[in-house]
Amino acid sequence: MIRLINAIKKFGNQTIYDGIDASIVRGDRVGLLGKNGAGKSTLFKVLMGQESLDSGELLRDRKCSIGYLSQEIHPLREGTVFENMLNHLGPWTEADVKLKAVMKGLEEGDPQALDDYDDAMEAFVAAGGYEMEARAKAILLGLGFSVAQLDAPVATLSGGWAMRLALGGLLAFEHDLLLLDEPTNHLDLLSVKWFEEFLRSYPGAILITCHDRDFLDRVITKTFELELGKLYSYSGNYSAYLPQKEHRLAVHQASFDTQQKKIRQMQDFVDRNRANAATAARAQSRLKAIDKMERIDAPRADGSSVRIRLPEPPRSGQVVARFDGVSFAYGTKVVYSGLDLEIERGDKVVLVGPNGAGKTTLMKLLAGVHAPTRGEVAFGSNVHATYFAQHRVEALNMKSTVIANLRDVHPGASEGALRQMLGAFLFSGDSVEKAVGSLSGGEKTRLCLAKILTVAHNFIMMDEPTNHLDIASRDVLEEALDEYAGSLCFISHDEHFIRAVANKVIEVESGKLTVYPCGYDDYLYARLKRQEVDSPFAALTRRLKPRDEDARDGAKAGAGRRASAAS
């Protein structure tokens, strides 16, 4: 379907691809891995023809239909959500427009329309026909849109919802190949589960970059890794890739060591015998053999990683934050009414719930971004809070440099101190002088983390903190937050991250909060016991099997305590 041969690409002095080869055939489900800045998004653009190679070949089947979801999309301004969906279904949209034009011609008595009708109808049916609208609607609902949202003006959508709409357009038309650049970043847990099941049964090929290892384990069957300008291919999912990479590096190291030992032995023979007339010819022969030997390059691996060590936070009071009779509404739409809630010192709370349940609204009320229409939200004594918003990148000064952005939160820090802080987040040397607008999505997220996590706060609120972070950076963030001595409230669609960090779960649904004072897995088992078959949470627990009575008795007492929320 599509193939790269000896591809080379550079940005200035930086080599992105140093002679890489890759191929994708029908049925492949390929996960594209690599650290932030390794060239993953650039590879998608190369395959789409949006970026050119410096040398090498890109071969593509002319009949191959490719759908591409980039990390950034242009804002949509006209029509409803569903109208925009139908206007972005590739060949189906083209066929629909042509058929409608032909039908209009028939109504007006145009003789040419009669000649064109059969071809127009054949193209329309081949592209999906009248079933496409129903399919498109089902996909949007699966991605979390409500029926009411389908008729809403598309201009009212946030960036995350607009991204979901763009993803829906790609999924509705069955392309031969889907190129998906971090598609789960704007999906909640339930939508991720739906998306996962959709991709598992998708008939075309898929190339996807995603930093959710659990998602990759369940979806992909092949792995590409970009590292230091090279592309390595592995069979199997993410878990299968890890030992294969370790084996490749071990074999490479052993081969290199063996060759170096042989070269040293041969060179030693040459050095000892080249001056001896009786053995000079043999020494010269060995020297020529060394020169002709095809050298094995020394193993190289990108061992750079984010090093997050949160400053020791001041001790807060026992109650970190309190909701007292809080109500909130968007216009006439009531989200919360009479809500009471306490977050205590040491809590690391994850907010979970179906899309549109009000998780981000609750977080914004907690952070003071929204003011309640009734009641009070208050922090406890000696609380120093900070908020890591979902769209925090938009708050960065894109025209300013990396170091200047960090100086905003450390105005009295020296140049050396700022560089040291940035070095922990993989900004070093000249990279600290880069304009923020030129950074990758992962690099911008790391800069946002640096602005938050280098200041001593004892209560951190985070909305999707792992978006755009590579897996290695997520691991380090997990460890740092797990060891963090302060309190935390966060939203995430990454189940691995939730399991590693959360010690309390607050479930948000229909304006009600249910508090589970336990980890994520215990929450899922508690939820499994009391959920309805058609509950939206069924997608999260359908693979779980009830544990034995002893294991259930070991779960923390009180799971499932409902916070009071008067209707």
C-alpha positions as a printed NumPy array, in Angstrom:
array([[  0.   ,   0.   ,   0.   ],
       [  2.69 ,   2.472,   1.012],
       [  6.466,   2.219,   1.341],
       [  9.472,   4.351,   2.298],
       [ 12.885,   3.462,   0.875],
       [ 16.131,   4.927,   2.277],
       [ 14.301,   8.074,   3.396],
       [ 16.446,  10.97 ,   4.585],
       [ 15.136,  14.218,   6.021],
       [ 16.792,  17.034,   7.946],
       [ 15.618,  20.162,   9.718],
       [ 18.61 ,  22.485,   9.72 ],
       [ 21.478,  20.615,  11.368],
       [ 19.186,  18.   ,  12.887],
       [ 18.788,  14.697,  11.028],
       [ 15.232,  13.42 ,  11.523],
       [ 15.461,  10.354,   9.254],
       [ 18.802,   8.825,   8.387],
       [ 18.001,   6.364,   5.618],
       [ 14.869,   4.721,   7.044],
       [ 12.822,   1.975,   5.361],
       [  9.22 ,   1.151,   6.212],
       [  6.22 ,  -0.469,   4.581],
       [  2.544,  -0.801,   5.471],
       [  0.408,  -3.486,   3.85 ],
       [ -3.299,  -4.22 ,   3.995],
       [ -4.455,  -5.362,   7.401],
       [ -1.506,  -3.874,   9.296],
       [ -2.235,  -2.211,  12.641],
       [  0.959,  -0.345,  13.353],
       [  1.827,   1.665,  16.455],
       [  4.388,   4.415,  15.868],
       [  6.571,   5.005,  18.929],
       [  9.284,   7.539,  19.634],
       [ 10.169,  10.273,  22.067],
       [  8.785,  13.78 ,  21.671],
       [ 10.611,  15.409,  18.762],
       [ 11.673,  12.071,  17.175],
       [  9.72 ,  12.864,  13.989],
       [  6.454,  10.959,  14.406],
       [  4.156,  13.768,  13.233],
       [  6.604,  14.591,  10.43 ],
       [  6.375,  10.982,   9.219],
       [  2.598,  11.305,   8.871],
       [  3.055,  14.488,   6.854],
       [  5.644,  12.785,   4.628],
       [  3.267,   9.872,   3.946],
       [  0.516,  12.369,   3.086],
       [  2.807,  14.323,   0.755],
       [  2.605,  17.439,   2.946],
       [  6.345,  17.259,   3.681],
       [  9.038,  16.263,   1.195],
       [ 12.068,  14.039,   1.736],
       [ 15.592,  15.314,   1.178],
       [ 16.336,  11.993,  -0.53 ],
       [ 14.863,   8.509,  -0.803],
       [ 11.569,   7.287,  -2.218],
       [  7.925,   7.256,  -1.172],
       [  5.914,   4.643,  -3.07 ],
       [  2.137,   4.621,  -2.749],
       [ -0.619,   2.592,  -4.375],
       [ -2.564,   5.029,  -6.551],
       [ -5.88 ,   3.432,  -5.566],
       [ -5.089,   3.603,  -1.85 ],
       [ -7.495,   5.899,   0.016],
       [ -5.795,   7.518,   3.02 ],
       [ -7.465,   9.293,   5.947],
       [ -5.273,  11.522,   8.119],
       [ -5.944,  13.001,  11.564],
       [ -3.32 ,  15.543,  12.569],
       [ -2.748,  16.948,  16.055],
       [ -3.999,  20.36 ,  14.925],
       [ -7.071,  21.157,  12.839],
       [ -8.491,  24.329,  11.358],
       [-11.516,  25.743,  13.199],
       [-14.938,  25.12 ,  11.67 ],
       [-17.331,  28.065,  11.524],
       [-20.45 ,  27.255,   9.471],
       [-23.278,  24.742,   9.727],
       [-24.207,  22.216,  12.393],
       [-22.067,  19.447,  13.792],
       [-23.787,  16.767,  11.706],
       [-23.737,  18.862,   8.545],
       [-19.987,  19.292,   8.931],
       [-19.626,  15.567,   9.477],
       [-21.406,  14.847,   6.187],
       [-19.326,  17.485,   4.408],
       [-16.066,  15.778,   5.363],
       [-16.605,  12.172,   4.314],
       [-14.184,  12.24 ,   1.38 ],
       [-15.432,  10.254,  -1.66 ],
       [-18.943,   9.897,  -0.181],
       [-19.305,  13.681,   0.136],
       [-18.121,  14.165,  -3.453],
       [-20.52 ,  11.498,  -4.706],
       [-23.398,  12.955,  -2.653],
       [-22.819,  16.461,  -4.025],
       [-22.682,  15.136,  -7.597],
       [-25.82 ,  13.027,  -7.181],
       [-27.759,  15.966,  -5.725],
       [-26.681,  18.118,  -8.656],
       [-27.87 ,  15.433, -11.081],
       [-31.207,  15.102,  -9.25 ],
       [-31.672,  18.865,  -9.409],
       [-30.954,  18.709, -13.135],
       [-33.609,  16.039, -13.578],
       [-36.159,  18.212, -11.774],
       [-35.292,  21.091, -14.091],
       [-35.539,  18.924, -17.207],
       [-31.833,  18.948, -18.095],
       [-31.299,  16.139, -20.677],
       [-27.631,  15.751, -19.627],
       [-28.732,  14.885, -16.094],
       [-30.484,  11.773, -17.401],
       [-27.243,  10.621, -19.03 ],
       [-25.27 ,  11.3  , -15.851],
       [-27.699,   9.671, -13.438],
       [-26.493,   6.042, -13.615],
       [-22.828,   6.954, -13.116],
       [-23.654,   9.348, -10.284],
       [-25.828,   6.784,  -8.479],
       [-23.22 ,   4.038,  -8.949],
       [-20.486,   6.245,  -7.421],
       [-22.795,   7.21 ,  -4.54 ],
       [-23.668,   3.591,  -3.72 ],
       [-20.017,   2.514,  -3.987],
       [-19.04 ,   5.231,  -1.495],
       [-21.573,   4.077,   1.104],
       [-24.917,   5.17 ,  -0.246],
       [-27.838,   6.072,   1.946],
       [-26.474,   4.013,   4.858],
       [-23.627,   6.49 ,   5.363],
       [-25.706,   9.043,   7.261],
       [-26.802,   6.431,   9.817],
       [-23.212,   5.192,  10.12 ],
       [-21.915,   8.741,  10.604],
       [-24.467,   9.432,  13.326],
       [-23.601,   6.181,  15.161],
       [-19.898,   7.049,  15.083],
       [-20.454,  10.546,  16.495],
       [-22.546,   9.088,  19.319],
       [-19.794,   6.553,  19.976],
       [-17.264,   9.369,  20.236],
       [-19.347,  10.996,  22.949],
       [-21.604,  13.462,  21.098],
       [-25.162,  13.655,  22.39 ],
       [-28.127,  13.66 ,  20.007],
       [-28.731,  17.331,  20.844],
       [-25.122,  18.214,  19.986],
       [-25.505,  16.929,  16.432],
       [-27.739,  19.9  ,  15.598],
       [-25.619,  22.434,  17.5  ],
       [-23.659,  25.093,  15.543],
       [-20.186,  23.723,  14.836],
       [-18.66 ,  27.101,  15.765],
       [-19.595,  26.431,  19.42 ],
       [-17.338,  23.366,  19.652],
       [-14.154,  23.53 ,  21.709],
       [-10.882,  22.403,  20.158],
       [-11.232,  18.964,  21.703],
       [-14.752,  18.456,  20.377],
       [-13.735,  19.734,  16.932],
       [-10.979,  17.101,  16.959],
       [-13.545,  14.418,  17.775],
       [-15.658,  15.597,  14.853],
       [-12.656,  15.374,  12.523],
       [-11.92 ,  11.865,  13.808],
       [-15.542,  10.864,  13.233],
       [-15.306,  11.966,   9.604],
       [-12.302,   9.709,   9.063],
       [-13.884,   6.689,  10.739],
       [-17.209,   6.929,   8.914],
       [-15.62 ,   6.48 ,   5.491],
       [-13.634,   3.237,   5.443],
       [-10.289,   4.39 ,   4.086],
       [ -7.725,   1.804,   3.025],
       [ -5.252,   3.391,   5.455],
       [ -5.813,   5.564,   8.522],
       [ -2.991,   7.806,   9.759],
       [ -3.893,   8.821,  13.317],
       [ -1.646,  11.25 ,  15.21 ],
       [ -2.494,  10.929,  18.92 ],
       [ -6.251,  10.466,  18.371],
       [ -7.046,   9.626,  22.012],
       [ -5.83 ,  12.952,  23.402],
       [ -9.313,  14.501,  23.3  ],
       [-11.34 ,  11.404,  24.235],
       [-12.575,  10.482,  27.68 ],
       [-12.274,   6.953,  29.119],
       [-15.588,   5.712,  27.736],
       [-14.925,   7.126,  24.261],
       [-11.455,   5.573,  24.266],
       [-13.036,   2.177,  24.963],
       [-15.508,   2.642,  22.106],
       [-12.705,   3.799,  19.786],
       [-10.574,   0.818,  20.749],
       [-13.337,  -1.63 ,  19.832],
       [-13.982,   0.232,  16.571],
       [-10.334,   0.001,  15.491],
       [-10.084,  -3.684,  16.411],
       [-12.746,  -4.457,  13.803],
       [-11.667,  -1.824,  11.245],
       [-11.099,  -3.499,   7.854],
       [ -8.35 ,  -1.134,   6.627],
       [ -4.741,  -0.631,   7.7  ],
       [ -3.857,   1.721,  10.562],
       [ -0.748,   3.697,  11.51 ],
       [ -1.261,   5.307,  14.892],
       [  0.863,   7.224,  17.335],
       [ -0.472,   7.024,  20.866],
       [  1.172,   7.16 ,  24.276],
       [ -1.415,   5.035,  26.076],
       [  0.308,   1.654,  26.365],
       [ -2.861,  -0.197,  27.442],
       [ -4.658,   1.107,  24.349],
       [ -1.722,   0.075,  22.126],
       [ -1.636,  -3.395,  23.657],
       [ -5.248,  -3.992,  22.701],
       [ -5.187,  -2.438,  19.209],
       [ -1.859,  -2.789,  17.378],
       [ -0.217,  -5.901,  15.906],
       [  3.03 ,  -4.295,  14.709],
       [  5.319,  -1.595,  16.092],
       [  7.538,   1.01 ,  14.445],
       [  9.981,   2.926,  16.642],
       [ 11.783,   6.107,  15.622],
       [ 15.014,   6.608,  17.536],
       [ 18.012,   8.813,  16.685],
       [ 17.094,   9.029,  13.009],
       [ 16.486,   5.294,  12.534],
       [ 13.237,   3.327,  12.237],
       [ 13.018,  -0.138,  13.786],
       [ 10.164,  -2.57 ,  13.129],
       [  8.867,  -5.141,  15.612],
       [  6.074,  -7.697,  15.452],
       [  3.271,  -7.62 ,  17.994],
       [  1.837,  -5.028,  20.364],
       [  3.525,  -2.703,  22.857],
       [  4.201,  -5.393,  25.451],
       [  5.731,  -7.624,  22.754],
       [  7.888,  -4.748,  21.494],
       [  9.67 ,  -4.186,  24.82 ],
       [ 11.57 ,  -7.527,  25.05 ],
       [ 12.238,  -7.471,  21.295],
       [ 13.92 ,  -4.079,  21.576],
       [ 15.944,  -5.257,  24.557],
       [ 17.028,  -8.344,  22.557],
       [ 17.969,  -6.234,  19.505],
       [ 20.129,  -3.926,  21.604],
       [ 21.778,  -6.887,  23.349],
       [ 22.556,  -8.633,  20.04 ],
       [ 23.884,  -5.395,  18.553],
       [ 26.115,  -4.819,  21.584],
       [ 27.401,  -8.407,  21.501],
       [ 28.14 ,  -8.217,  17.751],
       [ 29.929,  -4.898,  18.189],
       [ 31.983,  -6.187,  21.131],
       [ 32.941,  -9.378,  19.231],
       [ 34.053,  -7.4  ,  16.19 ],
       [ 36.01 ,  -4.913,  18.284],
       [ 37.773,  -7.786,  20.053],
       [ 38.673,  -9.332,  16.698],
       [ 39.946,  -5.979,  15.37 ],
       [ 42.108,  -5.519,  18.483],
       [ 43.566,  -9.012,  18.065],
       [ 44.33 ,  -8.424,  14.398],
       [ 45.81 ,  -4.988,  15.067],
       [ 47.94 ,  -6.449,  17.845],
       [ 49.282,  -9.041,  15.389],
       [ 50.039,  -6.294,  12.883],
       [ 51.832,  -4.145,  15.472],
       [ 53.983,  -7.082,  16.621],
       [ 54.884,  -8.446,  13.206],
       [ 54.975,  -5.668,  10.623],
       [ 58.651,  -4.833,  11.366],
       [ 59.72 ,  -8.505,  11.114],
       [ 60.723,  -9.439,   7.547],
       [ 59.545, -13.015,   8.033],
       [ 56.039, -12.015,   9.098],
       [ 55.623,  -8.598,   7.44 ],
       [ 53.582, -10.01 ,   4.549],
       [ 51.15 , -11.691,   6.927],
       [ 50.921,  -8.484,   8.958],
       [ 50.158,  -6.49 ,   5.82 ],
       [ 47.489,  -9.01 ,   4.848],
       [ 45.828,  -8.644,   8.262],
       [ 45.953,  -4.851,   7.951],
       [ 44.155,  -5.012,   4.59 ],
       [ 41.567,  -7.331,   6.117],
       [ 40.934,  -4.784,   8.867],
       [ 40.497,  -2.019,   6.284],
       [ 38.032,  -4.12 ,   4.248],
       [ 36.006,  -5.203,   7.246],
       [ 32.436,  -3.898,   7.26 ],
       [ 32.351,  -2.123,  10.582],
       [ 29.447,  -2.541,  12.989],
       [ 28.434,   0.84 ,  14.353],
       [ 28.649,   1.308,  18.084],
       [ 25.187,   0.863,  19.659],
       [ 23.356,   4.116,  20.202],
       [ 20.23 ,   4.638,  22.248],
       [ 18.413,   7.779,  23.273],
       [ 18.744,   7.54 ,  27.026],
       [ 17.547,  11.084,  27.673],
       [ 14.533,  11.314,  29.944],
       [ 12.603,  13.906,  31.884],
       [ 13.789,  14.2  ,  35.501],
       [ 10.94 ,  15.538,  37.635],
       [ 11.564,  16.18 ,  41.305],
       [  8.793,  18.24 ,  42.814],
       [  9.839,  20.814,  45.433],
       [  8.884,  19.854,  48.988],
       [  5.446,  21.459,  49.493],
       [  4.409,  23.317,  52.641],
       [  2.034,  21.361,  54.879],
       [ -1.623,  22.257,  54.388],
       [ -4.548,  21.878,  56.756],
       [ -6.429,  18.566,  56.89 ],
       [ -9.155,  19.837,  54.549],
       [ -7.585,  21.017,  51.3  ],
       [-10.763,  22.059,  49.442],
       [-14.464,  22.148,  50.281],
       [-17.66 ,  22.486,  48.219],
       [-20.526,  23.75 ,  50.356],
       [-23.98 ,  23.683,  48.714],
       [-22.492,  24.459,  45.295],
       [-24.722,  24.922,  42.265],
       [-23.639,  25.756,  38.752],
       [-25.368,  26.167,  35.388],
       [-24.5  ,  27.072,  31.81 ],
       [-27.436,  29.346,  31.013],
       [-30.533,  27.245,  31.65 ],
       [-28.595,  23.957,  31.75 ],
       [-28.058,  22.99 ,  35.393],
       [-24.845,  20.987,  35.866],
       [-24.679,  20.816,  39.667],
       [-27.183,  21.61 ,  42.39 ],
       [-26.496,  21.656,  46.13 ],
       [-23.142,  19.902,  45.854],
       [-21.109,  19.117,  48.997],
       [-17.606,  17.648,  48.796],
       [-14.312,  17.64 ,  50.712],
       [-10.795,  16.866,  49.451],
       [ -8.376,  16.077,  52.266],
       [ -4.63 ,  16.327,  52.686],
       [ -2.884,  13.423,  50.923],
       [ -5.808,  12.694,  48.586],
       [ -4.849,  11.943,  44.994],
       [ -8.252,  12.082,  43.393],
       [ -9.122,  11.111,  39.818],
       [-12.441,  12.345,  38.37 ],
       [-14.106,   9.783,  36.105],
       [-17.421,   9.72 ,  34.305],
       [-19.105,   9.701,  30.894],
       [-18.487,  12.462,  28.421],
       [-20.409,  15.63 ,  29.252],
       [-20.959,  14.586,  32.876],
       [-19.223,  17.718,  34.152],
       [-15.716,  16.555,  35.113],
       [-13.924,  19.555,  33.601],
       [-16.626,  21.887,  34.954],
       [-16.051,  20.469,  38.436],
       [-12.312,  20.967,  38.017],
       [-12.802,  24.572,  36.864],
       [-15.041,  25.277,  39.856],
       [-12.365,  23.84 ,  42.108],
       [ -9.651,  25.942,  40.418],
       [-11.709,  29.138,  40.535],
       [-11.977,  29.405,  36.751],
       [-15.777,  29.202,  37.127],
       [-17.694,  30.823,  39.98 ],
       [-20.634,  28.867,  41.446],
       [-24.101,  30.311,  40.905],
       [-24.88 ,  29.359,  44.499],
       [-22.87 ,  28.036,  47.432],
       [-19.145,  28.271,  48.109],
       [-15.909,  26.661,  46.948],
       [-13.034,  27.299,  49.365],
       [ -9.503,  26.094,  49.963],
       [ -8.402,  25.045,  53.44 ],
       [ -5.721,  26.646,  55.56 ],
       [ -2.239,  27.162,  54.114],
       [ -3.206,  25.739,  50.702],
       [ -0.994,  26.803,  47.797],
       [ -2.841,  25.596,  44.699],
       [ -2.085,  25.495,  40.965],
       [ -4.126,  24.441,  37.935],
       [ -2.841,  22.555,  34.885],
       [ -5.631,  23.153,  32.357],
       [ -6.51 ,  20.819,  29.482],
       [ -5.753,  23.517,  26.916],
       [ -2.811,  24.947,  28.854],
       [ -0.629,  25.173,  25.74 ],
       [ -2.814,  28.043,  24.523],
       [ -1.679,  30.092,  27.542],
       [  1.987,  29.913,  26.484],
       [  3.539,  32.9  ,  24.732],
       [  4.209,  31.329,  21.321],
       [  6.433,  34.165,  20.135],
       [  8.579,  34.142,  23.25 ],
       [ 11.405,  31.7  ,  23.995],
       [ 11.291,  28.621,  26.177],
       [ 13.435,  30.2  ,  28.901],
       [ 11.433,  33.449,  28.85 ],
       [  8.21 ,  31.49 ,  29.45 ],
       [  9.721,  29.806,  32.505],
       [ 11.026,  33.147,  33.777],
       [  7.384,  34.284,  34.014],
       [  6.917,  32.032,  37.081],
       [ 10.465,  32.506,  38.407],
       [ 11.068,  36.24 ,  37.848],
       [ 14.001,  36.436,  40.269],
       [ 15.835,  33.302,  39.1  ],
       [ 19.238,  33.512,  37.449],
       [ 19.907,  32.345,  33.89 ],
       [ 21.787,  29.332,  35.257],
       [ 18.969,  28.343,  37.609],
       [ 16.398,  28.574,  34.813],
       [ 18.569,  26.466,  32.508],
       [ 18.977,  23.858,  35.248],
       [ 15.211,  23.647,  35.75 ],
       [ 14.61 ,  23.37 ,  31.996],
       [ 17.308,  20.708,  31.689],
       [ 15.229,  18.422,  33.91 ],
       [ 12.466,  18.693,  31.27 ],
       [ 14.889,  17.974,  28.365],
       [ 15.478,  21.571,  27.258],
       [ 19.216,  22.164,  27.059],
       [ 21.756,  24.21 ,  25.137],
       [ 20.293,  26.264,  22.324],
       [ 16.844,  24.645,  22.703],
       [ 16.025,  26.979,  25.61 ],
       [ 16.201,  29.88 ,  23.134],
       [ 13.708,  28.305,  20.717],
       [ 10.449,  30.118,  20.048],
       [  7.656,  28.194,  21.772],
       [  5.612,  28.194,  18.55 ],
       [  8.236,  25.961,  16.891],
       [  8.019,  23.221,  19.546],
       [  6.235,  19.897,  19.1  ],
       [  3.061,  19.162,  21.068],
       [  5.021,  17.063,  23.573],
       [  7.672,  19.74 ,  24.028],
       [  5.009,  22.379,  24.731],
       [  3.425,  20.087,  27.32 ],
       [  6.82 ,  19.572,  28.987],
       [  7.264,  23.352,  29.165],
       [  3.82 ,  23.698,  30.787],
       [  4.794,  21.017,  33.296],
       [  8.025,  22.886,  34.053],
       [  6.059,  26.066,  34.795],
       [  3.799,  24.172,  37.226],
       [  6.05 ,  21.578,  38.84 ],
       [  9.107,  23.72 ,  39.6  ],
       [  7.055,  25.835,  42.032],
       [  6.284,  24.515,  45.544],
       [  2.503,  23.91 ,  45.575],
       [  0.73 ,  21.608,  48.003],
       [ -2.421,  21.156,  45.896],
       [ -2.188,  20.471,  42.157],
       [ -5.203,  20.278,  39.849],
       [ -4.51 ,  18.688,  36.44 ],
       [ -6.828,  18.169,  33.444],
       [ -5.366,  15.536,  31.079],
       [ -1.719,  16.1  ,  32.108],
       [ -0.342,  13.269,  29.935],
       [ -1.664,  14.537,  26.588],
       [  1.192,  14.715,  24.038],
       [  3.747,  13.229,  26.449],
       [  5.722,  10.212,  25.244],
       [  5.573,   7.025,  27.293],
       [  8.947,   7.574,  28.982],
       [  7.89 ,  11.056,  30.128],
       [  4.56 ,   9.692,  31.374],
       [  6.42 ,   7.122,  33.462],
       [  8.522,   9.824,  35.105],
       [  5.469,  12.02 ,  35.752],
       [  3.662,   9.032,  37.279],
       [  6.56 ,   8.372,  39.631],
       [  6.891,  12.036,  40.614],
       [  3.173,  12.401,  41.393],
       [  3.073,   9.069,  43.222],
       [  5.872,  10.312,  45.509],
       [  4.401,  13.825,  45.777],
       [  3.717,  14.767,  49.408],
       [  0.914,  17.201,  48.568],
       [ -2.665,  16.679,  47.378],
       [ -3.787,  16.118,  43.811],
       [ -6.999,  16.184,  41.782],
       [ -6.808,  15.148,  38.134],
       [ -8.67 ,  13.981,  35.032],
       [ -7.088,  11.468,  32.659],
       [ -8.105,   8.963,  29.985],
       [ -4.877,   6.962,  30.507],
       [ -5.799,   3.998,  32.706],
       [ -2.156,   3.088,  33.325],
       [ -1.508,   6.593,  34.654],
       [ -4.673,   6.511,  36.798],
       [ -3.689,   3.171,  38.35 ],
       [ -0.211,   4.447,  39.171],
       [ -1.27 ,   7.729,  40.802],
       [ -4.847,   7.768,  42.164],
       [ -5.732,   6.693,  45.711],
       [ -9.327,   7.937,  45.505],
       [-11.9  ,   7.949,  42.687],
       [-14.776,  10.411,  42.333],
       [-17.334,   9.304,  39.789],
       [-19.279,  12.112,  38.105],
       [-22.619,  11.279,  36.508],
       [-25.879,  13.186,  36.069],
       [-24.857,  15.992,  38.426],
       [-24.066,  13.538,  41.236],
       [-20.723,  12.574,  42.735],
       [-19.945,   9.131,  44.138],
       [-16.742,   8.9  ,  46.169],
       [-14.712,   5.677,  46.152],
       [-11.877,   5.921,  48.719],
       [ -9.752,   3.328,  46.91 ],
       [ -7.527,   2.81 ,  43.881],
       [ -8.789,   2.548,  40.311],
       [ -8.957,  -1.263,  40.076],
       [-10.931,  -1.523,  43.324],
       [-13.252,   1.172,  41.973],
       [-13.845,  -0.847,  38.79 ],
       [-14.728,  -3.969,  40.792],
       [-17.038,  -1.999,  43.079],
       [-18.656,  -0.422,  40.026],
       [-19.043,  -3.806,  38.35 ],
       [-21.081,  -5.105,  41.293],
       [-23.716,  -2.379,  41.092],
       [-23.85 ,  -1.248,  37.468],
       [-26.724,  -1.797,  35.081],
       [-26.017,  -3.827,  31.95 ],
       [-26.705,  -0.816,  29.719],
       [-24.718,   1.613,  31.887],
       [-22.177,   3.709,  29.997],
       [-19.589,   2.398,  32.465],
       [-20.06 ,  -1.162,  31.181],
       [-17.363,  -0.483,  28.575],
       [-14.821,   0.055,  31.349],
       [-15.57 ,  -3.163,  33.198],
       [-16.635,  -5.668,  30.551],
       [-13.248,  -7.444,  30.678],
       [-13.235,  -7.705,  34.467],
       [-14.11 , -10.869,  36.335],
       [-15.345, -10.64 ,  39.93 ],
       [-12.582, -11.404,  42.397],
       [-13.03 , -13.987,  45.113],
       [-14.611, -13.033,  48.4  ],
       [-11.278, -12.644,  50.192],
       [-10.028, -10.179,  47.593],
       [-13.279,  -8.26 ,  47.745],
       [-13.132,  -8.143,  51.53 ],
       [ -9.65 ,  -6.662,  51.24 ],
       [-10.92 ,  -3.638,  49.324],
       [-10.984,  -0.492,  51.371],
       [-14.135,  -0.068,  53.371],
       [-16.671,   2.478,  52.304],
       [-16.184,   2.237,  48.529],
       [-19.18 ,   3.785,  46.882],
       [-20.005,   6.49 ,  49.419],
       [-22.165,   9.081,  47.663],
       [-21.389,  12.741,  48.196],
       [-24.533,  14.694,  48.942],
       [-25.987,  16.544,  45.987],
       [-29.572,  17.718,  46.269],
       [-31.495,  17.609,  43.025]])
